[in-house]
Amino acid sequence: MKTRSLVIISLLVVTLGGAYVGWQKFGNGGDAPQFKLAKVESGPLTAVVSATGTLTPVVSVQVSSQVSGQIREIFVDFNSTVTQGQLIARIAPETFEHKVNQAAADLEASRAAVGVQLAEALRARANLAEAERDYERKKMLVDKNYISPAERDKARSLFDAAAAALQVVESQAKNASAVVRQREAQLGQARVDLERTQIRAPVDGIVVKRSVEPGQTVAASLQAPEMFVIAKSLSDMQVEASIDEADIGRVKTGQTATFTVDAFPGRSFSGEVKQVRKAATVVSNVVSYTVVVSASNPDLTLLPGMTANVRITTAQREKVLKVANAALRFRPPGITDEKKPAGSSTPSTVSPAPTSGGGGSGGGPGQLRERLTAELKLDADQQEKLSAVFAGMREKFMAARELPEAERAKASERNRAEIREKVVAFLTDEQKARYTQMNAEAAAARSGVGGGEGRVWTLDANGKPQPVTIKLGLTDGSMTQIVSGDIKEASEVITGQQTAKPTAPTGGGPGPRLF
């Protein structure tokens, strides 16, 4: 009886096990591909440019010292409110007081020298008058033949010498007067330097930085030493954001912007683009431009130096037909972009960083190599070099995926620039021209301006993917506007595919031997 029960139980276990294995293999679809679907939606669409920046005061004044010396006193500290002209620090004044006294003494000496020269001028005029009278007398006596002409000529010489002596003395007097004015200027300069030992606030504001301590010596030589930084007003601040060159064309003065700071993660601040600076910054072959965004700060919540994550609204549509960008990137296995229209703005790039998440890998390195090989008509040697380029960049691609969103775009742009540089090195002139065009098309797709054509895939009645060509418009990075095409709202499009998880093997090797 026990044997029969054990046999029945064993048969039941074997039957149930076989049924489970059959369900896993056949009932669960086996290795047949399954598609991820998303619906075409209708709603608002906003294109934005994201960047990071630093909060700074609108007016920030650096207070320095124009004279050298030891700091005697400091009257303000961090966060002190100051008014224009307020004394905020003092440099030891003794050296400059002595210079003032010396300059005053030199001025008195010069004035005394002027008095001496004036007295000499009076004496020279008296001598000239006496010589003139003597010459006139002897001239008259010569006319009456009382004296010889030699006496008259001698008197004439003395008269001329007296006139020359007067001119010399008058010139010396003028020189002494000029020296007096020079000494007066030196005295004024010494007094100005003495006044500069008192460091005063140039504007009304708040001290946001103090770089010196009492007893410290400051040396004003070729560069004025920084002592304080005064923010004129912290109620009105600005964000200096760095915008990539691919996005700067969409940023205009007057556009609205929002930004967040790490100190207040749940709060969003609003602003407006005030300035787009034309000075370019190049870091690791990546060109960026500084955009100034206003930031109202009435409650003084924001502090200078905070990192802001900025989103600038460049375009907005109230109600459009839109599709997920993942659907535009999807390509069924074995399908390439060789026949894709030249103006397509499908968000696959010529030199992309790998995309994360599931779905099609239309912009991935594998299909990108196929596209470059087909469109540039690379030979075997060039294909080998292209594979080496992608293999060398794989680690950088993976590292970019781990970065925060704000830094990921810059890292991806650096990777794209490096790939472009390496690929161009082994292309012919004709291939370079075509590659430049491809990069321009990819940049336009990434910029969010839209335009051009794209392609999505839907399922037919038999569950097979079929392509649908559409005309694209605005994009916000995750959704793209459908301007026209044979597709309607609520239509389902393929965003990716996945294969069923492999089932565990039904049988295995022999179990472990105990003996």
C-alpha positions as CSV (number, residue, x, y, z in Angstrom):
1,M,0.0,0.0,0.0
2,K,2.8,2.4,0.9
3,T,4.6,1.5,-2.3
4,R,1.5,2.3,-4.4
5,S,1.1,5.7,-2.7
6,L,4.7,6.6,-3.3
7,V,4.3,5.7,-7.0
8,I,1.2,7.8,-7.4
9,I,2.8,10.8,-5.7
10,S,5.9,10.4,-7.8
11,L,3.8,10.4,-11.0
12,L,2.0,13.5,-9.9
13,V,5.2,15.3,-9.2
14,V,6.6,14.3,-12.6
15,T,3.4,15.4,-14.4
16,L,3.3,18.8,-12.7
17,G,7.0,19.4,-13.4
18,G,6.5,18.6,-17.1
19,A,3.5,20.9,-17.3
20,Y,5.5,23.7,-15.7
21,V,8.4,23.2,-18.1
22,G,6.0,23.2,-21.1
23,W,4.3,26.4,-19.9
24,Q,7.7,28.1,-19.5
25,K,8.9,27.0,-23.0
26,F,5.7,27.2,-25.1
27,G,3.0,29.0,-23.1
28,N,5.3,31.9,-22.2
29,G,6.3,32.7,-25.7
30,G,9.8,31.2,-25.6
31,D,12.3,33.5,-27.2
32,A,9.8,35.4,-29.4
33,P,10.4,39.1,-29.2
34,Q,7.9,41.3,-27.4
35,F,7.5,45.0,-28.2
36,K,7.2,47.9,-25.8
37,L,4.4,50.3,-27.0
38,A,3.5,53.9,-26.2
39,K,0.6,56.0,-27.4
40,V,0.8,59.1,-29.4
41,E,-0.5,61.9,-27.2
42,S,-2.0,65.4,-27.6
43,G,-1.1,68.2,-25.3
44,P,1.3,71.1,-24.6
45,L,5.0,70.9,-25.5
46,T,7.7,73.1,-24.3
47,A,11.3,73.2,-25.6
48,V,13.9,74.1,-23.0
49,V,17.6,74.5,-22.8
50,S,19.2,73.1,-19.6
51,A,22.4,74.3,-18.1
52,T,24.2,74.9,-14.9
53,G,25.4,78.2,-13.6
54,T,26.5,80.1,-10.5
55,L,24.5,82.7,-8.5
56,T,26.3,86.1,-8.3
57,P,25.2,89.6,-7.2
58,V,24.3,91.9,-10.0
59,V,26.8,94.5,-8.7
60,S,29.8,93.1,-6.7
61,V,32.6,95.6,-5.8
62,Q,36.1,94.4,-4.8
63,V,37.6,96.7,-2.2
64,S,41.4,97.0,-2.3
65,S,44.1,99.2,-0.8
66,Q,46.0,101.7,-2.9
67,V,48.8,102.0,-0.4
68,S,51.0,99.5,1.4
69,G,51.2,99.0,5.1
70,Q,50.1,97.1,8.1
71,I,46.4,96.9,8.9
72,R,45.7,98.6,12.2
73,E,42.0,98.1,12.6
74,I,39.0,96.4,10.8
75,F,35.5,97.7,11.6
76,V,33.3,95.3,9.6
77,D,32.9,91.5,9.3
78,F,31.1,89.1,7.0
79,N,27.4,90.0,6.4
80,S,27.9,93.6,7.7
81,T,25.7,96.2,6.1
82,V,27.7,99.2,5.0
83,T,26.9,102.6,3.5
84,Q,29.0,104.5,0.9
85,G,31.9,106.3,2.5
86,Q,31.7,104.3,5.8
87,L,35.1,103.6,7.4
88,I,35.6,99.8,7.2
89,A,39.4,99.4,7.9
90,R,42.5,101.5,8.7
91,I,46.1,101.0,7.7
92,A,48.9,102.2,10.1
93,P,49.2,106.0,9.2
94,E,52.5,106.9,10.8
95,T,54.7,106.5,7.7
96,F,52.3,108.6,5.6
97,E,52.0,111.3,8.3
98,H,55.8,111.7,8.2
99,K,55.7,112.0,4.4
100,V,53.1,114.7,4.8
101,N,55.3,116.6,7.3
102,Q,58.3,116.2,5.0
103,A,56.4,117.5,2.0
104,A,55.1,120.5,4.1
105,A,58.7,121.3,5.1
106,D,59.9,121.1,1.5
107,L,57.1,123.5,0.5
108,E,58.2,126.0,3.1
109,A,61.8,125.8,1.9
110,S,60.7,126.4,-1.7
111,R,58.6,129.4,-0.7
112,A,61.6,130.8,1.2
113,A,63.7,130.3,-1.9
114,V,61.2,132.2,-3.9
115,G,61.6,135.1,-1.5
116,V,65.3,135.1,-1.9
117,Q,65.0,135.1,-5.7
118,L,62.6,138.0,-5.6
119,A,65.1,140.0,-3.5
120,E,67.8,139.2,-5.9
121,A,65.5,140.4,-8.7
122,L,65.1,143.7,-6.9
123,R,68.9,144.1,-6.5
124,A,69.4,143.3,-10.2
125,R,66.9,145.9,-11.2
126,A,68.7,148.5,-9.0
127,N,72.0,147.6,-10.5
128,L,70.5,147.9,-14.0
129,A,69.1,151.3,-13.2
130,E,72.5,152.5,-11.9
131,A,74.3,151.1,-14.9
132,E,71.8,152.8,-17.2
133,R,72.3,156.2,-15.5
134,D,76.1,155.9,-15.6
135,Y,76.0,155.0,-19.3
136,E,73.8,158.1,-20.1
137,R,76.2,160.5,-18.2
138,K,79.3,159.2,-19.9
139,K,77.6,159.3,-23.3
140,M,76.8,163.0,-22.8
141,L,80.4,163.7,-21.6
142,V,81.8,162.0,-24.7
143,D,79.7,164.3,-26.8
144,K,81.3,167.3,-25.1
145,N,84.8,165.7,-25.4
146,Y,85.3,165.6,-21.6
147,I,86.1,161.9,-21.5
148,S,87.3,159.4,-24.0
149,P,84.9,157.1,-25.9
150,A,86.5,154.1,-24.1
151,E,84.9,155.2,-20.9
152,R,81.5,155.3,-22.6
153,D,82.0,151.8,-24.1
154,K,82.9,150.5,-20.7
155,A,79.7,151.9,-19.2
156,R,77.7,150.4,-22.1
157,S,79.2,147.0,-21.2
158,L,78.3,147.3,-17.6
159,F,74.7,148.3,-18.6
160,D,74.3,145.2,-20.8
161,A,75.7,143.0,-18.1
162,A,73.2,144.3,-15.5
163,A,70.3,143.7,-17.9
164,A,71.5,140.1,-18.5
165,A,71.9,139.6,-14.7
166,L,68.3,140.8,-14.2
167,Q,67.0,138.3,-16.8
168,V,68.9,135.5,-15.0
169,V,67.5,136.4,-11.6
170,E,63.9,136.7,-13.0
171,S,64.3,133.2,-14.6
172,Q,65.5,131.8,-11.3
173,A,62.5,133.4,-9.5
174,K,60.2,131.7,-12.0
175,N,61.9,128.4,-11.4
176,A,61.6,128.8,-7.7
177,S,57.9,129.5,-8.1
178,A,57.5,126.3,-10.2
179,V,59.3,124.4,-7.5
180,V,56.8,125.8,-5.0
181,R,53.9,124.4,-7.1
182,Q,55.7,121.1,-7.4
183,R,56.1,120.9,-3.6
184,E,52.5,121.8,-3.2
185,A,51.5,118.9,-5.5
186,Q,53.8,116.5,-3.5
187,L,52.2,117.7,-0.3
188,G,48.7,117.1,-1.8
189,Q,49.8,113.6,-2.9
190,A,51.1,112.8,0.6
191,R,47.8,113.9,2.1
192,V,45.9,111.8,-0.4
193,D,48.0,108.7,0.6
194,L,47.4,109.5,4.2
195,E,43.7,109.6,3.5
196,R,43.9,106.3,1.7
197,T,45.1,104.6,4.9
198,Q,41.4,104.8,5.8
199,I,39.6,102.2,3.7
200,R,36.0,103.3,3.1
201,A,33.1,101.5,1.4
202,P,32.6,102.6,-2.2
203,V,28.9,101.6,-2.4
204,D,26.0,100.7,-0.2
205,G,25.7,97.0,0.3
206,I,26.7,93.9,2.3
207,V,30.1,92.6,3.0
208,V,30.1,89.1,1.4
209,K,33.9,88.5,1.8
210,R,36.7,89.6,4.0
211,S,40.2,88.6,3.1
212,V,42.4,90.3,5.7
213,E,42.9,90.4,9.5
214,P,44.3,93.1,11.8
215,G,48.1,93.1,11.9
216,Q,48.3,91.7,8.3
217,T,50.5,93.6,5.9
218,V,49.1,94.5,2.5
219,A,51.5,95.4,-0.4
220,A,50.0,97.5,-3.2
221,S,52.4,97.0,-6.1
222,L,51.4,95.9,-9.6
223,Q,48.1,94.4,-8.4
224,A,45.9,95.9,-5.7
225,P,45.4,93.4,-2.8
226,E,41.8,92.3,-2.3
227,M,40.5,93.2,1.2
228,F,36.7,93.0,1.0
229,V,34.0,92.2,-1.5
230,I,30.8,94.2,-1.1
231,A,27.6,93.1,-2.9
232,K,25.6,96.2,-3.7
233,S,22.2,94.3,-3.2
234,L,21.4,90.7,-2.6
235,S,17.7,91.2,-3.3
236,D,18.5,91.3,-7.0
237,M,20.9,88.6,-8.2
238,Q,21.7,86.8,-11.4
239,V,22.7,83.4,-12.7
240,E,25.7,83.1,-15.0
241,A,24.9,79.9,-16.9
242,S,27.2,78.2,-19.4
243,I,25.2,77.2,-22.6
244,D,26.6,74.8,-25.1
245,E,27.2,76.1,-28.7
246,A,24.6,73.7,-30.0
247,D,21.9,75.4,-28.0
248,I,23.0,79.0,-27.9
249,G,21.2,79.8,-31.2
250,R,17.8,79.2,-29.5
251,V,18.5,81.4,-26.5
252,K,17.3,85.0,-26.8
253,T,17.1,88.0,-24.5
254,G,13.7,88.2,-22.7
255,Q,13.0,84.5,-22.6
256,T,11.7,83.1,-19.3
257,A,13.7,80.7,-17.2
258,T,13.4,78.7,-14.1
259,F,16.1,77.3,-11.9
260,T,16.6,75.3,-8.8
261,V,19.4,75.1,-6.2
262,D,20.5,72.2,-4.1
263,A,19.9,74.0,-0.9
264,F,16.2,74.1,-1.6
265,P,15.4,71.0,-3.7
266,G,11.6,71.4,-3.6
267,R,11.6,75.0,-4.6
268,S,11.7,76.5,-8.1
269,F,12.8,80.1,-8.8
270,S,11.9,82.2,-11.9
271,G,14.0,84.6,-13.9
272,E,14.5,86.1,-17.3
273,V,17.4,86.0,-19.8
274,K,19.0,89.4,-19.5
275,Q,22.2,89.0,-21.6
276,V,23.8,86.5,-24.0
277,R,27.5,87.2,-23.9
278,K,29.4,86.8,-27.2
279,A,32.7,85.8,-25.6
280,A,33.2,82.1,-26.1
281,T,34.8,79.7,-23.6
282,V,36.6,76.7,-24.9
283,V,37.2,73.8,-22.5
284,S,38.4,70.4,-23.8
285,N,37.3,71.4,-27.4
286,V,33.8,72.2,-26.1
287,V,32.6,75.7,-26.9
288,S,30.2,77.4,-24.6
289,Y,28.7,80.9,-24.0
290,T,27.7,82.7,-20.8
291,V,24.0,83.6,-20.5
292,V,22.9,85.9,-17.7
293,V,19.6,85.1,-16.1
294,S,18.0,87.5,-13.6
295,A,17.0,86.1,-10.2
296,S,14.8,88.0,-7.8
297,N,15.7,87.4,-4.2
298,P,13.4,89.6,-2.0
299,D,13.6,87.3,1.0
300,L,17.4,86.9,0.7
301,T,17.1,83.1,0.4
302,L,19.6,82.7,-2.4
303,L,23.2,83.2,-1.5
304,P,26.1,84.1,-3.8
305,G,28.1,81.1,-5.2
306,M,25.2,78.6,-5.2
307,T,25.0,76.3,-8.1
308,A,21.8,76.7,-10.1
309,N,20.3,74.2,-12.5
310,V,18.7,76.4,-15.1
311,R,16.0,75.6,-17.6
312,I,15.4,78.3,-20.3
313,T,12.1,78.1,-22.2
314,T,12.9,78.6,-25.9
315,A,9.6,77.7,-27.5
316,Q,6.1,76.6,-26.4
317,R,3.1,75.1,-28.0
318,E,-0.3,74.8,-26.2
319,K,-1.7,71.7,-28.0
320,V,0.2,69.5,-30.4
321,L,0.4,65.9,-31.4
322,K,3.5,64.4,-29.9
323,V,5.4,61.1,-29.7
324,A,8.1,59.8,-27.4
325,N,11.6,60.2,-28.7
326,A,12.2,56.5,-27.9
327,A,9.8,55.7,-30.7
328,L,11.9,57.8,-33.1
329,R,15.1,56.0,-32.0
330,F,13.7,52.5,-32.4
331,R,14.8,50.3,-35.3
332,P,13.8,46.7,-35.7
333,P,16.7,44.2,-35.9
334,G,18.4,44.3,-39.3
335,I,17.0,47.7,-40.3
336,T,19.5,50.5,-40.9
337,D,19.0,54.2,-41.7
338,E,20.5,53.9,-45.2
339,K,17.3,55.1,-46.8
340,K,16.5,57.7,-44.2
341,P,15.9,61.2,-45.7
342,A,18.8,63.5,-45.6
343,G,16.9,66.1,-43.5
344,S,15.7,63.6,-40.9
345,S,15.8,64.9,-37.4
346,T,15.5,61.5,-35.7
347,P,17.3,61.9,-32.5
348,S,20.1,59.6,-33.4
349,T,23.4,61.4,-33.6
350,V,26.5,60.9,-35.7
351,S,28.7,60.7,-32.6
352,P,26.5,60.0,-29.7
353,A,26.9,58.9,-26.2
354,P,25.0,55.6,-25.6
355,T,21.4,55.9,-24.5
356,S,20.3,54.4,-21.3
357,G,17.3,52.2,-20.6
358,G,15.5,49.7,-22.8
359,G,14.2,50.1,-26.2
360,G,15.8,50.4,-29.6
361,S,19.3,51.5,-29.9
362,G,18.9,53.6,-33.0
363,G,21.6,56.0,-31.8
364,G,23.9,53.4,-30.3
365,P,27.5,52.7,-31.4
366,G,26.6,49.5,-33.3
367,Q,24.1,51.0,-35.7
368,L,26.1,54.2,-35.9
369,R,29.1,52.2,-37.2
370,E,26.8,50.6,-39.8
371,R,25.4,54.1,-40.8
372,L,28.9,55.6,-41.1
373,T,30.1,52.6,-43.1
374,A,27.2,52.8,-45.5
375,E,26.9,56.6,-46.0
376,L,30.7,57.3,-46.1
377,K,31.5,54.1,-48.0
378,L,34.4,53.2,-45.8
379,D,36.9,50.7,-47.0
380,A,38.1,47.7,-44.9
381,D,41.0,49.7,-43.4
382,Q,38.8,52.6,-42.4
383,Q,36.2,50.3,-40.9
384,E,38.9,48.7,-38.7
385,K,40.0,52.2,-37.6
386,L,36.4,53.2,-36.9
387,S,35.9,50.1,-34.7
388,A,39.1,51.0,-32.8
389,V,37.8,54.5,-32.2
390,F,34.5,53.2,-30.7
391,A,36.3,50.6,-28.7
392,G,38.6,53.2,-27.2
393,M,35.7,55.5,-26.3
394,R,33.5,52.8,-24.7
395,E,34.7,53.6,-21.1
396,K,34.1,57.3,-21.6
397,F,30.6,56.6,-22.9
398,M,29.8,54.5,-19.8
399,A,31.3,57.1,-17.5
400,A,29.1,59.8,-19.0
401,R,26.0,57.7,-18.2
402,E,26.8,57.8,-14.5
403,L,27.1,61.6,-14.3
404,P,24.3,63.9,-13.1
405,E,21.9,65.2,-15.8
406,A,23.4,68.7,-15.7
407,E,26.9,67.4,-16.4
408,R,26.0,64.5,-18.7
409,A,25.3,66.8,-21.7
410,K,28.7,68.4,-21.5
411,A,30.5,65.1,-21.1
412,S,28.5,63.7,-24.1
413,E,29.5,66.8,-26.2
414,R,33.2,66.2,-25.3
415,N,32.9,62.6,-26.3
416,R,31.3,63.6,-29.6
417,A,34.0,66.2,-30.3
418,E,36.7,63.6,-29.6
419,I,35.1,61.0,-31.9
420,R,34.7,63.6,-34.7
421,E,38.4,64.5,-34.4
422,K,39.5,60.9,-34.6
423,V,37.1,59.9,-37.4
424,V,38.1,62.9,-39.6
425,A,41.7,61.9,-39.3
426,F,41.3,58.9,-41.6
427,L,38.6,60.2,-44.0
428,T,39.1,61.4,-47.6
429,D,38.1,65.0,-48.6
430,E,34.9,63.8,-50.1
431,Q,34.1,61.7,-47.0
432,K,34.9,64.7,-44.8
433,A,32.4,66.8,-46.6
434,R,29.6,64.2,-46.2
435,Y,30.6,63.6,-42.5
436,T,30.4,67.4,-41.8
437,Q,26.9,67.4,-43.3
438,M,25.9,64.4,-41.2
439,N,27.1,66.2,-38.1
440,A,25.2,69.3,-38.9
441,E,22.0,67.3,-39.3
442,A,22.6,65.5,-36.0
443,A,23.3,68.9,-34.2
444,A,20.0,70.2,-35.6
445,A,18.2,67.2,-34.2
446,R,19.8,67.6,-30.8
447,S,19.1,71.3,-30.7
448,G,15.3,70.8,-30.3
449,V,14.4,73.1,-33.2
450,G,12.8,70.2,-34.9
451,G,11.9,70.1,-38.6
452,G,12.7,67.4,-41.1
453,E,11.4,63.9,-41.2
454,G,11.4,61.0,-38.8
455,R,10.1,57.5,-38.7
456,V,8.2,55.5,-36.2
457,W,7.1,51.9,-36.2
458,T,3.6,50.5,-35.5
459,L,2.2,46.9,-35.4
460,D,0.1,45.7,-38.3
461,A,-2.7,43.2,-38.0
462,N,-0.2,40.3,-37.8
463,G,1.8,41.9,-35.1
464,K,4.7,42.8,-37.4
465,P,6.4,46.2,-37.3
466,Q,5.7,48.5,-40.1
467,P,7.3,52.0,-40.7
468,V,5.4,55.3,-40.7
469,T,7.2,58.4,-42.0
470,I,6.2,61.6,-40.2
471,K,7.3,65.3,-40.3
472,L,8.7,66.5,-37.0
473,G,8.5,69.8,-35.2
474,L,9.4,71.0,-31.7
475,T,11.0,68.7,-29.2
476,D,11.6,69.0,-25.5
477,G,14.2,66.1,-25.3
478,S,11.7,63.4,-24.4
479,M,8.7,64.1,-26.6
480,T,8.7,65.5,-30.2
481,Q,5.9,67.3,-32.1
482,I,4.3,65.5,-35.1
483,V,3.5,68.1,-37.7
484,S,2.1,65.7,-40.3
485,G,2.0,62.0,-41.1
486,D,-0.2,59.0,-41.3
487,I,-0.7,58.7,-37.6
488,K,-3.3,59.8,-35.1
489,E,-3.8,60.5,-31.5
490,A,-3.9,57.4,-29.3
491,S,-2.1,55.3,-32.0
492,E,0.4,52.9,-30.5
493,V,4.0,53.1,-31.6
494,I,6.9,50.8,-30.8
495,T,9.5,52.3,-28.3
496,G,11.6,49.2,-27.8
497,Q,11.6,45.4,-27.7
498,Q,12.5,42.9,-25.2
499,T,13.1,39.1,-25.3
500,A,11.5,36.8,-22.7
501,K,13.9,35.8,-20.0
502,P,15.6,32.5,-20.7
503,T,14.1,29.6,-18.9
504,A,16.1,27.5,-16.5
505,P,17.4,24.2,-18.1
506,T,14.9,21.3,-17.6
507,G,17.7,18.9,-17.1
508,G,21.1,19.1,-15.7
509,G,24.2,17.1,-15.0
510,P,24.4,14.6,-12.3
511,G,24.0,15.9,-8.8
512,P,26.9,16.1,-6.4
513,R,28.4,12.8,-5.3
514,L,28.4,12.2,-1.6
515,F,30.9,9.4,-1.7
